[in-house]
Amino acid sequence: NVNSLSPDNAYENAENAINVAESDLLIPRIMEPGDFTNQTPDEHSVMTYVALFRDAQKAGRGRKTATYSEPVNLNKPTGGDAKVDLYLSLATFSQKVKKDIMQLKFLLDKKKVQYNEFDVGTMPREKKEWMWNTSGTRKLPQLFINDQYIGDYDAAQELEEI
């Protein structure tokens, strides 16, 4: 449950993610939480582990992240009719980007916002260019409401604090 995660508990979050990957996606536990929370994780091990997620997705295990043409209704209650889209990368190696994605999803889930996730790695080039031109940045994650760029995690957090 993403609502039970705390951005301050990286080790526990990694442990939880590894356990879910093992139980729900049948991904073998080839890495430990410390491997992800370490400032310099072994790149080859991470690439191998990430490849197992792609294999699980191809096999139809677990919740899928949508491509642009396949929006996913996550069945979360929302307070209005706004279309909320979260653009992210499943293939990032940046710890900051991974943390921002997790925290932004945590914030949206906490607010019970229904949103669609889009992996930029599976999007058509034209859609990526639209997103980059509309937002004026290639920084991920990106949050849009009704096709209007809202910002990244930091911008969403600032709105939360208002």
MARMIVO-958117 format. One line per 10 residues: number of its first residue (from 1); their letters; for each residue z, x, y of C-alpha. Coordinates in Angstrom, 2 decimals, padded with zeros to 5 digits. Each point is the difference from the previous one (the first is absolute). Layout:
<kolvos>
NUM> a> Z/X/Y ~ ...;
</kolvos>
This chain:
<kolvos>
1> nvnslspdna> 000.00/000.00/000.00 ~ -001.19/001.66/003.20 ~ 002.70/-001.78/002.01 ~ 002.65/002.03/-001.78 ~ -001.52/003.33/001.08 ~ 001.46/002.04/002.82 ~ -002.11/002.57/001.86 ~ 003.10/002.20/000.08 ~ 000.20/000.26/-003.82 ~ -003.18/001.88/-000.90;
11> yenaenainv> 001.35/001.23/-003.34 ~ 001.14/-003.47/-001.13 ~ -003.29/-001.54/001.18 ~ -001.98/002.60/-001.95 ~ 002.16/-000.64/-003.08 ~ -000.62/-003.74/000.33 ~ -003.76/000.52/000.44 ~ -000.23/002.27/-003.03 ~ 001.95/-002.50/-002.11 ~ -002.24/-002.89/001.11;
21> aesdllipri> -003.12/002.08/-000.65 ~ 001.28/000.75/-003.49 ~ 001.14/-003.52/-000.90 ~ -002.60/-002.17/001.78 ~ -003.07/002.22/000.07 ~ 000.68/001.98/-003.20 ~ -000.37/003.29/001.90 ~ 001.82/002.82/-001.79 ~ 002.85/001.67/001.86 ~ -001.63/003.37/000.61;
31> mepgdftnqt> 001.77/000.52/003.34 ~ 003.57/-000.36/001.18 ~ 001.29/-001.38/003.33 ~ 000.76/003.49/001.28 ~ -003.66/000.90/-000.46 ~ -000.91/-002.56/002.69 ~ 002.92/000.51/002.35 ~ -000.51/003.77/000.05 ~ -001.79/001.10/003.18 ~ -002.65/001.84/-002.04;
41> pdehsvmtyv> -000.75/-001.91/-003.19 ~ -002.35/001.59/-002.51 ~ -003.43/-001.23/001.07 ~ -001.53/000.06/-003.48 ~ 002.86/-002.00/-001.50 ~ -000.25/-002.59/002.76 ~ -003.78/-000.28/-000.45 ~ 000.45/-000.48/-003.74 ~ 002.66/-002.65/000.55 ~ -002.10/-001.86/002.60;
51> alfrdaqkag> -002.96/000.00/-002.40 ~ 002.18/-001.89/-002.48 ~ 000.45/-002.77/002.59 ~ -003.76/-000.29/000.42 ~ -000.33/-000.24/-003.80 ~ 002.67/-002.72/-000.05 ~ -001.83/-001.91/002.72 ~ -003.32/000.26/-001.86 ~ 001.77/-001.29/-003.11 ~ 001.26/-003.00/002.00;
61> rgrktatyse> 003.70/000.88/-000.17 ~ 002.26/-000.91/002.95 ~ -000.71/-001.45/003.45 ~ -003.32/001.09/001.43 ~ -000.63/001.10/003.56 ~ -002.97/-001.86/001.37 ~ -003.36/001.35/000.93 ~ -001.30/-001.48/003.24 ~ -002.04/-002.61/-001.82 ~ 002.91/-001.02/-002.24;
71> pvnlnkptgg> 003.03/-001.04/002.10 ~ 003.19/-000.42/-002.00 ~ 002.35/-002.88/000.73 ~ 003.43/001.47/-000.63 ~ 001.61/-003.46/000.10 ~ 002.51/000.93/002.67 ~ 001.09/-002.72/002.42 ~ -001.17/000.49/003.58 ~ 001.02/-001.58/003.29 ~ -003.55/-000.76/001.12;
81> dakvdlylsl> -003.67/000.02/-000.78 ~ -000.73/003.56/001.18 ~ -002.07/002.25/-002.25 ~ 001.98/003.22/-000.46 ~ -001.82/002.99/-001.50 ~ 001.54/003.33/-000.94 ~ -002.43/002.90/-000.45 ~ 001.32/002.93/-001.99 ~ -001.03/002.79/-002.33 ~ 001.14/000.15/-003.59;
91> atfsqkvkkd> -001.23/003.59/-000.26 ~ 001.97/001.63/002.82 ~ 002.05/003.11/-000.63 ~ 001.76/-000.16/003.39 ~ 003.69/-000.73/-000.39 ~ 000.08/-001.49/003.54 ~ -002.85/-002.41/-000.77 ~ 001.60/-001.02/-003.32 ~ 003.32/-000.61/001.74 ~ -001.67/-001.96/002.81;
101> imqlkflldk> -001.85/-002.19/-002.52 ~ 003.21/-000.70/-001.92 ~ 001.96/-000.77/003.17 ~ -002.72/-002.24/001.47 ~ -000.24/-001.98/-003.24 ~ 003.81/-000.21/-000.06 ~ -000.01/-001.36/003.57 ~ -002.71/-002.58/-000.75 ~ 001.75/-001.09/-003.19 ~ 003.36/-000.22/001.78;
111> kkvqynefdv> -001.60/-002.30/002.57 ~ -001.64/-001.99/-002.82 ~ -003.46/000.60/001.44 ~ -002.95/-000.82/-002.24 ~ -002.46/002.89/000.23 ~ -002.99/001.52/-001.72 ~ -000.10/003.66/-001.00 ~ -003.25/001.94/000.20 ~ -000.50/003.46/-001.45 ~ -002.35/001.84/002.37;
121> gtmprekkew> -001.19/002.04/-002.99 ~ -001.71/-003.09/-001.45 ~ -001.32/-001.48/003.25 ~ -003.68/000.12/000.98 ~ -000.78/002.61/002.65 ~ -000.97/-002.69/002.54 ~ 003.43/-001.64/-000.31 ~ 001.78/003.36/000.37 ~ -002.03/000.75/003.12 ~ 000.88/-003.46/001.40;
131> mwntsgtrkl> 003.69/000.66/-000.67 ~ -000.08/003.50/001.52 ~ -001.97/-001.15/003.06 ~ 002.21/-003.06/000.54 ~ 003.23/001.97/-000.32 ~ -001.27/003.16/001.68 ~ 001.68/002.11/-002.67 ~ -000.32/001.07/-003.63 ~ 003.76/000.20/-000.43 ~ 001.35/-002.11/-002.87;
141> pqlfindqyi> 001.53/-002.44/-000.67 ~ -001.60/-002.42/002.45 ~ 001.22/-003.53/000.66 ~ -002.36/-002.71/001.28 ~ 000.75/-003.61/000.88 ~ -003.01/-002.31/000.26 ~ -002.25/003.10/000.06 ~ 001.86/001.40/003.01 ~ 001.52/003.46/-000.39 ~ 003.79/-000.08/000.34;
151> gdydaaqele> 000.76/003.60/-000.87 ~ 001.49/002.20/-002.68 ~ 003.52/-000.11/-001.40 ~ 001.54/001.46/003.16 ~ -001.63/-002.69/002.18 ~ 001.13/-002.77/-002.36 ~ 003.53/001.41/000.01 ~ 000.01/000.01/003.81 ~ -000.99/-003.69/-000.03 ~ 002.81/-000.68/-002.46;
161> ei> 002.52/001.55/002.37 ~ -001.06/-002.14/003.00;
</kolvos>
